Amino acid sequence: MVDTGSGTTVTDRKTEGSSARGTTTIADSVIATIAGIAIRETEGVHSIGRGATKAVGAVTGRLSGASAAGRGVKVEVGEKQTAMDVDVEVEYGIPIHELADQIRVHATDAVETMSGLDVVEININIFDVHVPSDDDEDGSSDSGSRVE
């Protein structure tokens, strides 16, 4: 790994037979984005990242048009392997242990297929359960009790 000084770490990744043809450099943020997209696409995941990370990502994405897919996913990339930590808010009613297994499968498949790196570890922190709100029902119950 090479620290570029700008907070981005890059890795030189050599595949067999490519040493005479050059190297491929994959930034940590690329792996985080790939994993983040795969995790968000997993049924039962409501959101990735906590409070400030989610808020900053939403605002930054709207203002710059930038993708916030990697926010909430922390990765460590080596020459041939990667590990990641992710904070996830799940939908109410989903078996969490099964969802965690699905998250690992989806993220591993996406990262290994797209980067060629081996995913050795995915630590998942379930920090909240999203319960759908009843906001829509509150307004309808008062409308029938109006007297003129």
C-alpha positions as a Markdown table, in Angstrom:
| # | Residue | x | y | z |
|---|---|---|---|---|
| 1 | Met | 0.0 | 0.0 | 0.0 |
| 2 | Val | 1.1 | 3.5 | -0.7 |
| 3 | Asp | -0.2 | 6.6 | 1.2 |
| 4 | Thr | -0.7 | 9.4 | -1.3 |
| 5 | Gly | -0.8 | 12.0 | 1.5 |
| 6 | Ser | -4.4 | 13.0 | 0.5 |
| 7 | Gly | -6.0 | 10.4 | 2.7 |
| 8 | Thr | -6.3 | 7.9 | -0.1 |
| 9 | Thr | -4.3 | 4.7 | 0.0 |
| 10 | Val | -3.6 | 2.9 | -3.3 |
| 11 | Thr | -2.4 | -0.6 | -3.8 |
| 12 | Asp | -0.3 | -2.0 | -6.7 |
| 13 | Arg | -2.1 | -5.1 | -7.7 |
| 14 | Lys | -0.2 | -7.5 | -10.1 |
| 15 | Thr | -1.9 | -10.4 | -11.8 |
| 16 | Glu | -0.1 | -13.4 | -13.1 |
| 17 | Gly | 1.7 | -12.6 | -16.3 |
| 18 | Ser | 1.2 | -8.9 | -16.0 |
| 19 | Ser | 4.5 | -7.9 | -14.6 |
| 20 | Ala | 6.0 | -7.1 | -18.0 |
| 21 | Arg | 2.8 | -5.2 | -18.9 |
| 22 | Gly | 2.5 | -2.8 | -15.9 |
| 23 | Thr | 0.6 | -2.7 | -12.7 |
| 24 | Thr | -3.0 | -1.9 | -11.7 |
| 25 | Thr | -3.7 | 0.5 | -8.9 |
| 26 | Ile | -7.0 | 0.2 | -7.0 |
| 27 | Ala | -7.8 | 2.9 | -4.4 |
| 28 | Asp | -9.4 | 2.0 | -1.1 |
| 29 | Ser | -12.4 | 4.2 | -2.0 |
| 30 | Val | -13.0 | 2.1 | -5.1 |
| 31 | Ile | -13.3 | -1.1 | -3.1 |
| 32 | Ala | -15.5 | 0.7 | -0.5 |
| 33 | Thr | -17.8 | 1.9 | -3.3 |
| 34 | Ile | -18.1 | -1.6 | -4.9 |
| 35 | Ala | -18.9 | -3.1 | -1.5 |
| 36 | Gly | -21.3 | -0.3 | -0.6 |
| 37 | Ile | -23.3 | -0.8 | -3.7 |
| 38 | Ala | -23.5 | -4.5 | -3.2 |
| 39 | Ile | -24.5 | -4.1 | 0.4 |
| 40 | Arg | -27.2 | -1.5 | -0.4 |
| 41 | Glu | -28.7 | -3.8 | -3.0 |
| 42 | Thr | -29.1 | -6.6 | -0.4 |
| 43 | Glu | -32.8 | -7.0 | 0.5 |
| 44 | Gly | -33.3 | -6.0 | 4.1 |
| 45 | Val | -30.6 | -3.4 | 4.3 |
| 46 | His | -32.2 | 0.0 | 5.0 |
| 47 | Ser | -29.0 | 2.1 | 5.0 |
| 48 | Ile | -25.3 | 2.1 | 5.5 |
| 49 | Gly | -23.4 | 4.3 | 7.9 |
| 50 | Arg | -24.4 | 6.2 | 11.0 |
| 51 | Gly | -25.7 | 9.7 | 11.7 |
| 52 | Ala | -23.1 | 12.2 | 10.6 |
| 53 | Thr | -21.7 | 9.8 | 7.9 |
| 54 | Lys | -25.2 | 9.4 | 6.4 |
| 55 | Ala | -26.0 | 13.1 | 6.6 |
| 56 | Val | -22.7 | 14.3 | 5.1 |
| 57 | Gly | -22.9 | 11.7 | 2.4 |
| 58 | Ala | -26.5 | 12.7 | 1.4 |
| 59 | Val | -25.6 | 16.4 | 1.3 |
| 60 | Thr | -22.4 | 15.8 | -0.6 |
| 61 | Gly | -24.1 | 13.6 | -3.1 |
| 62 | Arg | -26.8 | 16.1 | -3.8 |
| 63 | Leu | -24.5 | 19.1 | -4.2 |
| 64 | Ser | -21.7 | 17.5 | -6.2 |
| 65 | Gly | -23.6 | 14.7 | -7.9 |
| 66 | Ala | -20.9 | 12.4 | -6.4 |
| 67 | Ser | -21.7 | 8.9 | -5.4 |
| 68 | Ala | -21.8 | 8.2 | -1.7 |
| 69 | Ala | -22.0 | 4.5 | -2.2 |
| 70 | Gly | -18.8 | 3.9 | -0.2 |
| 71 | Arg | -19.7 | 5.9 | 2.8 |
| 72 | Gly | -20.1 | 3.8 | 5.9 |
| 73 | Val | -17.7 | 1.1 | 4.5 |
| 74 | Lys | -14.2 | 1.1 | 5.8 |
| 75 | Val | -11.7 | -1.0 | 3.9 |
| 76 | Glu | -8.1 | -2.1 | 4.2 |
| 77 | Val | -6.5 | -3.2 | 1.0 |
| 78 | Gly | -3.3 | -5.2 | 0.7 |
| 79 | Glu | -1.5 | -6.6 | -2.4 |
| 80 | Lys | -3.9 | -9.5 | -2.8 |
| 81 | Gln | -6.5 | -9.3 | 0.0 |
| 82 | Thr | -8.9 | -6.9 | 1.5 |
| 83 | Ala | -11.0 | -6.6 | 4.7 |
| 84 | Met | -13.8 | -4.3 | 5.5 |
| 85 | Asp | -16.0 | -3.0 | 8.3 |
| 86 | Val | -19.5 | -1.8 | 7.7 |
| 87 | Asp | -22.3 | -0.2 | 9.8 |
| 88 | Val | -25.8 | -1.2 | 8.7 |
| 89 | Glu | -29.3 | -0.3 | 9.6 |
| 90 | Val | -31.7 | -3.1 | 8.9 |
| 91 | Glu | -35.4 | -3.3 | 8.1 |
| 92 | Tyr | -37.6 | -4.5 | 10.9 |
| 93 | Gly | -38.7 | -8.2 | 10.6 |
| 94 | Ile | -35.6 | -9.4 | 8.7 |
| 95 | Pro | -33.6 | -12.2 | 10.4 |
| 96 | Ile | -30.4 | -10.4 | 11.1 |
| 97 | His | -28.1 | -13.4 | 11.1 |
| 98 | Glu | -29.4 | -14.4 | 7.7 |
| 99 | Leu | -29.0 | -10.8 | 6.4 |
| 100 | Ala | -25.4 | -10.7 | 7.7 |
| 101 | Asp | -24.6 | -13.8 | 5.7 |
| 102 | Gln | -26.3 | -12.3 | 2.6 |
| 103 | Ile | -24.3 | -9.1 | 3.0 |
| 104 | Arg | -21.0 | -11.0 | 3.2 |
| 105 | Val | -21.9 | -13.1 | 0.1 |
| 106 | His | -23.0 | -10.1 | -2.0 |
| 107 | Ala | -20.1 | -7.8 | -1.0 |
| 108 | Thr | -17.5 | -10.6 | -1.4 |
| 109 | Asp | -18.8 | -11.6 | -4.9 |
| 110 | Ala | -18.8 | -8.0 | -6.1 |
| 111 | Val | -15.4 | -7.1 | -4.8 |
| 112 | Glu | -13.7 | -10.3 | -5.8 |
| 113 | Thr | -15.2 | -10.2 | -9.3 |
| 114 | Met | -14.5 | -6.6 | -10.0 |
| 115 | Ser | -11.1 | -6.2 | -8.3 |
| 116 | Gly | -9.5 | -9.7 | -8.2 |
| 117 | Leu | -8.7 | -9.2 | -4.6 |
| 118 | Asp | -9.6 | -11.9 | -2.0 |
| 119 | Val | -12.0 | -10.7 | 0.7 |
| 120 | Val | -10.7 | -12.2 | 3.9 |
| 121 | Glu | -13.0 | -10.5 | 6.4 |
| 122 | Ile | -16.2 | -8.5 | 6.6 |
| 123 | Asn | -17.2 | -7.2 | 10.0 |
| 124 | Ile | -20.8 | -6.1 | 10.2 |
| 125 | Asn | -22.1 | -3.8 | 12.9 |
| 126 | Ile | -25.9 | -3.7 | 13.0 |
| 127 | Phe | -26.5 | -0.3 | 14.7 |
| 128 | Asp | -30.2 | 0.1 | 14.3 |
| 129 | Val | -33.5 | -1.3 | 13.1 |
| 130 | His | -35.7 | 0.8 | 10.8 |
| 131 | Val | -39.4 | 0.6 | 11.7 |
| 132 | Pro | -41.7 | 2.1 | 9.1 |
| 133 | Ser | -43.5 | 5.2 | 10.4 |
| 134 | Asp | -47.3 | 5.6 | 10.8 |
| 135 | Asp | -47.2 | 9.3 | 9.7 |
| 136 | Asp | -49.6 | 8.6 | 6.8 |
| 137 | Glu | -52.2 | 7.2 | 9.0 |
| 138 | Asp | -52.2 | 10.0 | 11.6 |
| 139 | Gly | -53.7 | 12.6 | 9.2 |
| 140 | Ser | -56.6 | 10.4 | 8.0 |
| 141 | Ser | -58.0 | 9.7 | 11.5 |
| 142 | Asp | -58.7 | 13.3 | 12.3 |
| 143 | Ser | -60.5 | 14.2 | 9.1 |
| 144 | Gly | -63.6 | 12.2 | 9.9 |
| 145 | Ser | -64.2 | 13.9 | 13.3 |
| 146 | Arg | -64.7 | 17.4 | 12.0 |
| 147 | Val | -68.0 | 19.0 | 12.8 |
| 148 | Glu | -69.4 | 22.0 | 11.0 |
